[in-house]
């Protein structure tokens, strides 16, 4: 299959449902290429995206099973909490380590398309927050494929296409209403002539990362050899992080397999720091309640002198708790408001 056809991979997050509908609405009904889609949704939400996309355009959309044979003219949508990967003529649906705290990961799908299809891959990044998809689109472009993004100025959330535009030599930037027609034209063009393999080192690294996305075991697969050791630790498992350079970008992957772009790592570290501050506040308040309880018990027992000692310590601890509470609130304002996942509609 990969020797006969091109493939299209599309990634979207917040604000992406409407953009996806507009893209698939313009795809030709005789499209001679498979389409693979990752949309970020919470793992506990049942996905109705295949039904939505099937209604929106001429092609049928499904949640594939692990091992499904790839067929042109079908839209394959990543099931919730599973990576969608291309493995030769088959689809892999796996629960490997998260990337940028997401599963499914846009980067993982795009990387698999770049590795399998090379210059026959077409990557599309639509609306979304942060930068999942930038590394994957870089991989598509690196191995000779075509990169397309939704115009950031008309995306509901501009982060994902804007990051891609900054770090990838994007070939096409269009409104979502024009992307489907472009894809139809690109698929109708003659297949690129096979050339001698380029960027063999990048392709070998992609192979290792795809194996990690499929079943973890990152340390055994040689993740520590993919880049330079850093002093940073993974926010999810606290494993050591390796820095991977991709053009102007830096990414990080830990020895258990979790992966982050620099902005995703920053967000995760800030969130973890906030959680730690609130845990300290909780411990202060629990201690405060205990001191108050013991002071009242001594007061009721006729020992006001000792009771006063406990009440004094309680007031001191209350001041400390207030200091940490102010720090936690300031930390949240520095982190910015978290943009929630957009439900499918």
C-alpha positions in Angstrom: 0.0 0.0 0.0 2.7 2.5 1.0 4.4 1.9 -2.4 1.3 2.7 -4.4 -0.3 5.7 -2.8 0.2 8.9 -1.0 -1.2 9.4 2.5 -2.7 12.3 4.4 -2.3 12.8 8.1 -4.2 15.6 9.9 -3.8 16.8 13.5 -6.1 19.1 15.5 -6.9 20.0 19.0 -9.0 22.8 20.6 -11.2 24.4 17.9 -10.4 21.6 15.5 -13.7 19.8 15.0 -15.2 22.5 12.8 -11.9 22.8 10.9 -11.8 19.1 10.3 -15.4 19.1 9.0 -14.5 21.9 6.6 -11.5 20.0 5.3 -13.2 16.6 4.8 -16.2 18.3 3.1 -13.9 19.3 0.2 -12.2 16.0 -0.3 -13.1 14.2 -3.5 -15.2 11.0 -3.2 -12.6 9.1 -5.3 -9.6 10.1 -3.2 -6.9 7.6 -3.9 -5.2 8.0 -0.6 -6.0 7.1 3.1 -6.6 9.9 5.6 -5.5 9.6 9.2 -6.8 12.0 11.9 -5.8 12.7 15.4 -8.0 15.0 17.5 -7.1 15.7 21.1 -10.0 14.6 23.4 -10.0 13.5 27.0 -9.5 9.7 27.4 -12.7 9.2 29.2 -14.9 10.8 26.5 -16.6 8.5 23.9 -15.6 9.8 20.5 -18.3 10.5 17.9 -15.8 12.0 15.5 -16.0 9.2 12.8 -19.8 9.8 12.6 -19.3 13.6 12.4 -16.7 13.4 9.6 -18.7 10.7 7.7 -21.7 13.1 7.7 -19.5 16.1 6.7 -18.0 14.8 3.5 -18.1 12.0 0.9 -15.6 9.6 2.6 -16.4 7.1 5.3 -14.6 7.6 8.7 -14.0 4.9 11.2 -12.1 4.1 14.4 -9.7 1.4 13.1 -8.7 -1.7 15.1 -5.0 -2.7 15.7 -3.8 -4.4 12.5 -6.4 -2.9 10.1 -5.3 -3.0 6.5 -4.9 0.5 5.1 -7.3 1.3 2.2 -7.4 4.5 0.1 -10.5 6.7 0.4 -11.1 5.9 4.1 -10.6 8.3 7.0 -9.0 6.6 10.0 -9.6 8.4 13.3 -7.6 7.7 16.4 -9.7 6.2 19.2 -9.6 7.9 22.6 -6.5 7.2 24.7 -4.7 5.3 21.9 -1.9 6.3 19.5 -2.7 5.9 15.8 0.4 4.7 14.0 1.1 3.6 10.4 3.1 0.3 10.2 3.7 -0.6 6.6 0.4 -1.6 5.0 -1.3 -1.8 8.5 -2.6 0.5 11.2 -1.3 0.2 14.7 -3.6 1.3 17.6 -1.5 1.3 20.7 -1.4 2.7 24.3 2.3 3.6 24.4 3.7 6.5 26.5 2.1 9.9 26.1 3.7 12.7 24.0 3.1 16.2 25.2 0.8 14.6 27.8 -1.5 13.4 25.0 -2.5 10.0 23.8 -3.3 10.0 20.9 -0.3 12.1 19.8 -0.3 14.1 16.6 3.5 14.0 16.5 3.5 10.2 16.8 1.1 9.8 13.8 3.0 12.2 11.6 6.3 10.6 12.5 4.9 7.2 11.4 3.6 8.7 8.1 7.0 10.3 7.4 8.8 7.1 8.2 6.5 4.8 6.1 5.6 7.1 3.2 8.5 9.4 2.9 7.9 12.0 0.1 4.4 10.6 -0.4 3.2 11.8 3.0 1.1 15.0 3.3 0.9 16.5 6.9 -1.8 19.0 7.9 -1.9 20.9 11.2 -5.2 22.6 12.2 -6.4 24.7 15.1 -5.1 23.9 18.6 -3.3 25.1 21.6 0.4 24.6 22.4 2.6 22.8 19.7 1.7 19.2 19.3 2.1 18.5 15.6 5.1 20.8 15.0 7.7 18.0 15.5 5.7 15.6 13.4 5.2 18.1 10.6 9.0 18.7 10.7 9.5 15.0 10.3 7.2 14.9 7.3 9.0 17.8 5.7 12.4 16.4 6.6 11.8 13.2 4.7 10.5 15.0 1.6 6.8 15.1 2.3 4.4 18.1 1.9 3.4 20.3 4.9 0.1 22.2 5.1 -1.3 24.3 7.9 -4.5 26.1 8.6 -3.9 29.9 8.4 -3.3 30.9 12.0 -5.2 34.1 11.6 -8.5 32.2 10.9 -7.9 29.3 13.3 -10.0 29.4 16.4 -6.9 28.6 18.4 -3.8 29.7 16.5 -1.0 28.1 18.6 -0.6 24.8 16.7 -0.4 26.2 13.2 1.6 29.2 14.4 4.3 27.0 16.0 4.4 24.9 12.9 4.9 28.0 10.8 7.7 29.1 13.0 9.7 25.9 13.1 8.8 24.1 9.8 9.4 25.1 6.2 5.6 25.0 5.6 4.7 24.7 1.9 1.0 25.7 2.1 -0.9 28.0 4.5 -4.6 28.2 3.8 -8.0 28.7 5.4 -9.5 25.4 6.5 -12.3 25.8 3.8 -9.6 25.5 1.1 -7.4 22.7 2.5 -9.6 19.8 1.3 -9.5 21.0 -2.3 -5.8 21.4 -2.1 -5.4 17.9 -0.8 -7.5 16.6 -3.6 -5.2 18.3 -6.2 -2.0 17.1 -4.5 -3.2 13.5 -4.4 -4.0 13.7 -8.1 -0.4 14.7 -9.0 2.1 12.1 -10.1 3.8 10.3 -7.3 7.3 11.6 -6.6 10.2 9.7 -8.1 12.0 7.7 -5.5 15.4 9.1 -4.6 18.4 7.9 -2.6 17.6 7.9 1.1 18.4 11.2 2.8 18.6 12.1 6.5 19.2 8.4 7.4 20.1 9.4 11.0 16.7 11.2 11.5 14.9 8.3 9.9 16.6 5.8 12.3 15.6 8.0 15.3 12.0 8.1 14.0 12.0 4.3 13.9 13.1 4.1 17.6 10.5 6.7 18.7 7.7 4.9 16.8 8.6 1.6 18.6 8.5 3.5 21.9 5.1 5.0 20.9 3.8 1.5 20.2 4.8 -0.3 23.3 7.1 1.7 25.6 10.2 0.0 26.8 12.1 3.2 25.9 15.3 2.4 27.8 15.6 -1.1 26.2 15.1 0.5 22.8 18.0 2.9 23.2 16.3 6.2 24.1 19.3 7.4 26.0 21.3 7.4 22.7 18.8 9.6 20.9 20.2 12.9 22.3 22.0 14.6 25.1 21.3 13.9 28.8 19.8 16.9 30.6 19.5 17.9 34.3 15.7 17.9 33.9 13.3 15.2 35.0 10.0 14.0 33.5 7.0 15.6 35.2 5.0 12.4 34.8 7.4 9.7 36.1 10.4 11.8 37.2 12.8 9.9 34.9 15.8 11.6 33.4 15.1 13.5 30.2 17.2 13.3 27.0 17.2 16.4 24.7 16.5 15.7 21.0 17.4 18.4 18.5 15.2 18.8 15.4 16.2 21.8 13.3 15.5 24.9 15.5 13.4 22.9 17.9 14.3 21.0 21.1 12.3 18.1 22.3 12.7 15.9 25.4 12.0 12.2 26.1 12.5 10.3 29.3 13.8 6.8 29.8 10.3 5.4 30.3 9.1 7.0 27.0 7.2 10.1 27.8 8.0 12.9 25.3 7.7 16.7 25.4 8.4 19.7 23.3 10.0 22.5 25.3 6.7 24.4 25.6 4.8 21.3 26.7 7.6 20.5 29.2 7.3 24.1 30.6 3.5 23.7 31.0 3.9 20.4 32.7 6.6 21.6 35.1 4.5 24.7 36.0 1.5 22.5 36.6 3.5 20.1 38.8 4.9 23.0 40.8 1.4 24.3 41.4 0.2 20.9 42.6 3.2 20.7 45.0 2.3 24.2 46.4 -1.3 23.1 47.1 0.0 19.9 48.8 2.1 22.1 51.1 -0.9 24.3 51.8 -3.0 21.2 52.6 -0.4 19.9 55.0 -0.3 23.3 56.8 -4.1 23.4 57.1 -4.3 19.8 58.4 -1.6 20.7 61.0 -3.5 23.9 61.8 -6.7 22.0 62.5 -4.9 19.5 64.7 -3.3 22.3 66.7 -6.7 24.0 67.2 -8.2 20.6 68.2 -5.5 20.0 70.8 -5.7 23.5 72.1 -9.5 23.3 72.6 -9.1 19.9 74.3 -6.6 21.3 76.8 -8.7 24.4 77.4 -11.8 22.2 78.1 -9.6 20.0 80.4 -8.7 23.1 82.5 -5.2 23.6 81.3 -5.3 27.1 79.6 -1.5 27.6 79.8 -0.7 24.7 77.6 -3.7 25.4 75.5 -2.3 28.9 74.8 0.9 27.4 73.5 -1.0 25.3 70.9 -3.1 28.3 69.9 0.0 30.4 69.4 1.6 27.8 67.2 -1.6 27.5 65.3 -1.5 31.3 64.5 2.1 31.1 63.4 1.2 28.2 61.1 -1.8 30.1 59.8 0.5 32.9 58.7 2.8 30.5 56.9 -0.1 28.9 55.2 -1.3 32.3 54.0 2.1 33.0 52.5 2.1 29.7 50.5 -1.5 30.3 49.5 -0.6 33.7 48.0 2.4 32.1 46.2 0.1 29.4 44.8 -2.3 32.0 43.5 0.5 34.0 41.9 1.9 30.8 40.4 -1.4 30.1 38.7 -1.6 33.6 37.3 1.9 33.2 35.9 1.0 29.8 34.4 -2.0 31.3 32.6 -5.4 29.9 32.2 -5.5 26.3 31.0 -7.5 25.9 27.9 -9.8 22.9 28.2 -10.4 20.3 25.5 -13.2 21.2 23.2 -16.0 18.6 23.2 -16.9 17.1 19.8 -20.1 18.3 18.3 
